[in-house]
Every structure is written in C-alpha cells, then in structure tokens.
Amino acid sequence: MSWISDLGAYFLSSNTKNPLIRAPAASTNKPPKCKYRLDNDSSNTVALPDGRILGYAQYGSQTGQPILYLHGLPGSRVEAASLHDIGLELGVRIIATDRPGYGWSSPHPGRTLLDFPKDLEHLAKHLELDTYSVLGVSGGGPYALASAAALPREKLKCVSIVCGIGPTDIGMSGANWVNWIGFTFGWRYSFVAAIRWFFRLEPAARLELTDEERFELHMQRMSRLTNEKDLEVLNDADFAQLFLRTARESYRQGFDAVTDDGRLICLDYGFRIEDIRSDLPVHLWYGKQDAHVPLNHGQQIAARLGDRAQLRVEDDTHASIWLKWKEEVLKDMIKST
C-alpha cells in the first residue's frame, strides 16, 4: 500500500462512485501553485555494483541527520517532497529512493526483500553517511523491517514504520474488501495486465492524459469521499499535485515494478521479525480507522519485536496517520538517535 499512490481502493470502495474514467472534454481546473517540490532538481542516480541504477532524491537539510525514506506500493522517491520543509526546520536530511523498476531505478528481476537493504547500504557509502535511520511508509514497511534485519549495526540507529503492511500471516481482518482480496490472494497471484487494469481505474495512472486532466479527474473523485479525515487530506490541492507527480514516477516504466513489488511483500520475508537486533529502536505508527493496513498489523509487529518497539496508535486513516503526524514521526526519530 501507499499513502500517496495507492488510491485504487478508495475509488473501488463504497465511499465513491466508480464510473469508467474518461478525459474531460476541456480541462478547466488548472492546478494552483503547489507548496511541495515537484521538480527533479533534488534527484540523482548512483550505479550499483551489479550494473543497475538506483534513483534517489534528497530533501530537507543537506547537512542534517540522514533518514532513508522508503516509499509505498506503488510509489517513488518524489513522495518524500512532503518532508522537505519539515526537514529544513528540524535539521533532517531526507534521502528517498526508487525501488527497482520505479522512477529512475533499474529493474531487478528475481530480487528478494533482503536485496534492497544492500542497495541502501551502497547508496549510504556513496553519500559518505556515517550513520543513518530508516523510515518506511505503508508498502515501504516490509523493506524497513528488512533494513532493520540486514543493515550494519554501527550504521543504522533507528527505524520508523508508519501504517506499514506486515507479513501475510497476520491476516487482513479489518481491511476494506479491495485490500483484503489484494493482500490475501490478488498480489501473490496477479500478473502485469491485471495490475495495469486495476490501477488505470484511477486517474493518476492514466499517463496519456495531461497533468491538468488528471488533476481535474482526481479532484472530482476525491470530492466524493465520505470519511472526514480522508476528505481533509485527500481533497487538498497540494497533496493532489504531489500524488499525481509521484504517480508519474511510479508508472514511468510501466506496471512490472508494481506487480513485482506487491507479489514480493506477500511472500516469506526471509527473516523473522523476532530476530531483529534488540538494541535497535523501532517506532510504529498506526491508525484506528485504517482500512488499508489494519491496526492489527502494527500490534502484531510490535508484539514480535518486543521491548524494542514503540507503538503509537491514533484515531486516523491510512492517509491521515502519515500526513497529520509526519513532523512528530521525524521528531521521535531524532530523539532516538
């Protein structure tokens, strides 16, 4: 799941009507100037030892405390633009990556969950980071847990997971029907054509439309939401533009990466959460109203981590738990390092 790119469930849930998407005859709702950075000026690439390319972007203070940001499912490095101003205020350097096949990163056929921490470790060496923390949001949660299990003890100082999906044995009780089906059966057995069809039900994945057309369709869809907390966040024009921008990167190379990513986090992790080192602080943030990643995932992950975990539960949805509390998330990470 992704707080910013996986709105298919909103479109197919009972909260919205879901007619077939058609481009408006003429776009009249031009997006206003966005408060978030939507450019590529902060983006770069690094060559990995096996010849692949890893795309990344940096936000916040370039001399601040490094935090490696892991995007959702789907998602991209651009998600982290929402942290730029907060990072400047708090003195935090946000380094966000594209997982294989997303954005500017090369595909990585046959990869496992534990392969991505190796990419992060190489990036950290390239950027000459002495120490760092890891922040995984939504579908980035499993990769944050993999980082906690695999990254060097002397380098990794803290891990934070916000509304992160956990292992499939936790189950999806409390999820809406789209996500229950998706994480119980769909992702594991899906194929690219099916994923393409599903995500193209949302305007953001219709890359053949102009940004103005996608914005107009998106705002029409979001205005139909009934949950007040979702309306407050998802009906915001700035959020909408960041959502649409990161979606362009999510689907830039097609839908193979999304398909592989979803399947991968539904397989065995290759490590036990219980075996993550006991001296590593792990912060967990989950929402009571989250119908994408139910609260039970946070509770079960916390139980498996034991005393090293700090679970914080708020009366929020999948989107609002992140966008409402992101500053507190960073502050807690700073305190733990």
N, C-alpha and C positions, 0 to 999 in steps of 0.2 A: 504494500500500500504506500501511497504517497500523499502527504498533506496538500501538495500543490498540483500534482499531475494526475492523480487517480480519482477523477470525479465521475467516472462512468457509473459507479454505484449510486451517486446522487441522482443522475439522470434516469436510471432504471428503477429507482426505489419508488415507494408510494408517495414520496414527498413532491414529486414533479411529474408533469405530463411528459410524454416521450414521443412526439411525432417525429417522423423522419426529418433529418436536418436538411434544409435547403438554404442556399445562399440568398440573402435578401436581394431584392431587385436593385436597390441602390443603397449603399451604406450612408446613414445619416448621423450615426452616433460615433463621431470621431473620438478616440481615446484622449483624455486630458493628459497633461504632462505628468509623468509618473515620478513618485518620490524615490523609487528604488532604481538602482543602476541596472540598465538593460543592455549596456554595451559589452563589447568583448575586450575592452582596454585592460581589464584585470586578468584576462585569460592567457594561458600559455600551454605548452606541451613539454613533456620530457620523454626521451627514448628509454625504454625498459631493456633489461639485459637480453631478453629473448627477441628483440627487434620490434615489439609492439610499441605503440604510442599511448601515453597517458595524458588526457586532458585535465586541466585544473584551472581554478580561478582563485584569486586572493582578494579578500575584503577586510575592512576594519583597519587596525593599526599595523603597518608593515614591520614595526619594531616591537610589537606586543607579544603576549603569551600565545603560542601556537595552539590552535584547535583544528583538527582534521574533521571536516564535515562530510558525512555520508548521506547521500540523497535517498529519496523514497523510490517506490516502484509504481510507475516509471518515474524518472526524474533526471536531473542533471546538475552540474556544478552551479548553474545560474540560480538555483533555489536559494543559495546562501547569500544572495544580494540583499535579502531581507535583514541580514545581520550586519550590514556594512556600517550604518550609523551607530548602532549599539556597540559594535566592536571598537569604533573610534573613541566612544565615550568611556568604555571600560578598559581600554588598552589591550584588546584581544586581536590576534591575527587569525582570521578565518581562512582556512585553506580547503576549498571544496573540490572534489574530484568527480570526473565522469567514470562510472564503472564501464567495463568492456562493452563496446558496441553502442554506447550512448555518446551523444555530443561529439567531442573531439577524440575520444578514445577508440583504439583498435578493438575489434572483436577478439575474444579469447576462447576458441572452441574447446570443449571438454574441461573447462575450468571447474574448480570446486570452491566451496565457501572459503576455505582456508588459503586459497591462492591470492585473494585480493589484499589481505594484510601484507603480503610480500611486495605488491605494487606500492602500497602506502609506505612501507619501510624504505623502498628505493627512492620515492619522492622525498621523504624526510631527509635522507642522506644528500640528495641533490640540492635541497634547500638549506642544508647545513643546520638542521634543527637539533639542538642538544637534547631537549625533552619536548613532549607534546601530550595533548589529550585528544580523545576521540569522541565525537558527537554523532550519533545515528538517529535519524528521524524516520518513523514509520517503517517502510520497507528497507531502510538502512539499519534497522535494529539487529538483524542476524549478522550483518557484517561488523557491527560494533561489538557484538559478542565474540565473533571470530577474532577481531583485533585484540580483545581482552585476553583471549586464549593464546594468541600467537606472537604479538609484538613484544620486543625486548623489555624486560622488567625495568632496566635502568633508563629506558626512554619514555615508556608510557606511564603517565602519572594519574590519569583519571579517565573514566568512561561515563558518558551520559547517554541515555536512551529515552526518547520521547515518543510515546504511542507506538512503540516498536513491536512488530509481529514476532511471535516466539515460535518454538518448534511445533510441528503439526500435532504431536501427541497431546498438546494442551487442549486442542479442540477449538471450535468456533461458536460455542454457546454464547448467546447474547449479540451475535453479529446480525446484520441485515441479511436478507436471503441471497443477495448477489455475492457478498463476501463469504458467506457460509459455503455456498456452492464452489466459489472460486478457490478457496483455500482447503476445502475438503476433497474436491475432485478436479476442478477445472484447470488450475495451473499445472498440476502434475501431468495431466494427460492432454494438454492443449497443444495446438500446432499454430504456426505463424498466421495462416489465413484466418483462423478463428479469432486470434488475438487482434489482428488488424480490423476485422469486422466489429468486434466489441468496442475497441477504443475509438473507432471512427464514428461511433454513435455520439461522441462528444465533439463540439466544435473545435476544441483545441487541437485535435489530431487531424483535422481537415487542412493540411498544409497547402493544398491547392488554392484555398481561399486567401484573400488579403488579410492582413492583421486587423484592419478596420471591420471587415465582415466577421471575422472570428470573434472580435470584441463585442460586436453588436449581438450576435447569437448567444455568446456566453452570458452577457448581462441579462438577456431575456430569460435564459434558463435559470439563472441564479435568483431572479426576482420571484420565482415560483416556490422557492424553499419555504418550509413552514416552521422549522426549528429556529428560534430567535437567535441562538448562539451561532448557528451556521449563517443566518442572514447577515449578522453583524460583521462576520469575517468575509464570507464568500461573495457578498454583494458589493464589496468595496472595489472601487475602480483601480486603485493602485495594486491591490492584490491580484485583480483580474489580469492586469497587464504583465505582472511578474509570472503569473500562472501560464499565460499564453506564450511568453518568451521562453520559459523553461520547457514548455511542451515542444516548441520548435527544435530545441536541442534533444529532447527525449526521443523524438521520432526522426531525427535528422538522417539517420542511416537506415530507416525502416523500422520494422517491428520485431526483428530477430532478437535484439537485445532484451526487449521487454519479455518476450516469450521465454528466453533462456533464464532470465533473472527470476521470473515467477516460478518456474519449474525448480530452479536450484534451491530456493529457500523453503521449498516443500519437501526436499529430500533430507536424509540424515545429515546432520551438521559436520560430522567427522570429529567431533569432540563433545565432551559433556560439560554443560554449564557448571555443574558442581565442581569441576576440576580447575576452573579459573582461579588464578592465584588469590590467596586470602587477604593479601595486603593491598589490593587494588580497590580504591573507592569506585563504586558503580552507582550512579544516580538513575532512578527510574521515575518517569512522569507519565501518568495515565489518567484518562478522563472517564467519569462515571457514565457519561452519555455517548461514549464512543461506540458506534455500531459497525465500524470498520475493523478495528482491533479492540476486542472487548477487554475490560478491566482485568478479567481473569488471566490474561497473558502477563500483565505486569505483576500480579500476585504470585503466579507460578514461577516466573523468572526470579523474583525476589526470594521465594522460598528455596529455590535451588542454589542461589548464591549465598544465602545465609546472612551472617552478620556484616558482610562487606557491602550489602545492598542498602540503599536508602530509597524507599518507595514513597512517592508523593502522589496523592490522588486528589483531583479537583473535579468540580461539577461542570465538566466541559465535554465537547465533542472531539472528533478526530482532528478537525481543523483548528478549533479554538484552543485546545490544550497547548499547541505549539505557538500559534501566533499571539496568544494572550500572555504566555508565560516565558517567552524566549529570553527576555532580559534576565529573569530570575534563574533560568537554566544556566546561562553563562556565568552569572554571579556565583552560583553554587559550585561550578566547576573551578572557578578561580580560587575559591576558598579551600578546595580540596588539593590544590597544588602548591 
